[in-house]
Amino acid sequence: MSAANSPLPPVVISLAHKEAQQLMDDILEIQAVVIASVDGFDVASAVRADMDASRIAAMASSIAAISGVVSHEAQLGRSRSVTIDTDAGFAVVRSVYRDDVELIINVIAQEGVLIGEVAYRTAQLARQLAEA
């Protein structure tokens, strides 16, 4: 799915591109911000060298799906986010619930930035996209 084929209004796609790039510009340790459809297609992204937005979108879709199943089976309500913490950095995967389409934000960062800062900024972006 390209942005041209997306069910999202063009203004939302434009906002997604702008805010993905802004997040990367604000936090230098962020290597990728990928906003994807739930079926794993890149809707908007900003990535540094050697990062493949299409692969990240597919990965985020799978992670969000697993998160949703765990949340449902554990009767915890609707899944909001998953954080994957590694030796060299982390990924934050955040669901965006809109009336027209569900999105997934995946932010990948190297160590050197606080997980909480990235999680907070990712949640802000999710709210912006949900309300746009």
C-alpha positions in Angstrom: 0.0 0.0 0.0 1.4 3.3 -1.0 0.4 6.6 0.6 -1.7 7.2 -2.6 -3.7 4.0 -1.9 -4.1 4.7 1.8 -7.6 5.2 3.3 -6.1 8.0 5.3 -6.9 11.6 4.4 -3.9 13.3 2.6 -3.7 15.8 5.5 -3.1 12.9 8.0 -0.4 11.4 5.7 1.3 14.8 5.5 1.2 15.2 9.2 2.6 11.7 9.7 5.6 12.4 7.4 6.2 15.8 9.1 6.0 14.5 12.6 8.1 11.4 11.9 10.9 13.6 10.6 10.5 16.0 13.5 10.9 13.3 16.0 14.1 12.1 14.4 15.4 15.6 14.2 14.7 16.2 17.9 16.3 13.0 19.2 19.5 12.1 17.4 19.6 8.6 18.7 16.4 7.7 16.9 17.3 5.7 13.8 13.8 5.2 12.4 10.2 6.4 12.8 7.8 4.3 10.8 4.1 4.8 10.7 2.4 1.7 9.3 -0.9 0.2 8.6 -2.0 -2.8 10.7 -1.4 -5.0 7.7 2.3 -4.0 7.7 2.6 -1.4 5.0 4.6 1.8 5.4 2.4 4.9 5.4 4.9 7.5 6.4 8.5 7.2 7.6 11.8 8.9 8.4 14.8 6.6 8.5 18.6 7.0 8.7 21.0 5.1 6.5 20.7 1.3 6.4 17.2 1.1 7.7 14.4 -0.4 5.5 11.0 1.3 6.3 9.1 -1.5 4.6 10.7 -4.2 6.7 10.2 -2.1 9.9 6.5 -1.6 9.0 6.0 -5.4 8.5 7.8 -6.1 11.8 5.8 -3.5 13.7 2.6 -5.1 12.4 3.5 -8.5 13.7 4.6 -7.1 17.1 1.4 -5.2 17.5 -0.7 -8.2 16.5 1.0 -10.4 19.2 0.6 -7.6 21.7 -3.1 -7.4 20.9 -3.5 -11.2 21.4 -1.7 -11.1 24.8 -3.7 -8.1 26.0 -7.0 -9.8 25.0 -6.1 -13.2 26.5 -5.0 -11.6 29.7 -8.1 -9.4 29.7 -6.1 -6.3 30.0 -8.1 -4.2 27.5 -6.9 -2.8 24.2 -3.1 -2.9 23.7 -1.4 0.5 23.5 2.3 -0.1 23.2 5.2 -2.6 23.4 8.8 -1.7 24.2 11.7 -4.0 23.2 14.8 -3.2 25.2 18.2 -4.6 23.9 21.9 -4.3 24.5 22.3 -1.5 21.9 19.0 0.3 22.0 15.3 -0.2 21.9 12.1 -0.1 19.9 8.8 1.4 20.9 5.7 0.1 19.0 2.6 2.1 19.6 -0.9 1.5 18.3 -3.0 4.4 16.9 -6.7 3.9 17.0 -8.6 6.1 14.5 -12.2 5.8 13.4 -11.2 5.2 9.8 -8.0 3.0 10.1 -5.7 1.7 12.8 -2.0 2.6 12.5 1.2 1.4 14.2 4.1 3.7 15.1 7.5 2.0 15.4 10.4 4.0 16.7 13.9 2.5 16.8 16.6 4.2 18.9 20.2 3.5 19.8 21.3 3.6 23.4 22.0 7.1 24.8 18.4 8.3 25.0 15.9 7.5 27.8 13.2 5.0 26.9 10.7 7.1 28.7 11.5 10.2 26.6 11.0 8.2 23.3 7.9 6.4 24.7 6.4 9.8 25.7 7.1 11.4 22.4 5.7 8.4 20.5 2.5 8.6 22.6 2.2 12.3 21.7 2.5 11.4 18.0 -0.1 8.7 18.4 -2.5 11.2 19.9 -1.9 13.7 17.1 -2.5 11.0 14.5 -5.6 9.7 16.3 -7.1 13.2 16.5 -6.2 14.4 13.0 
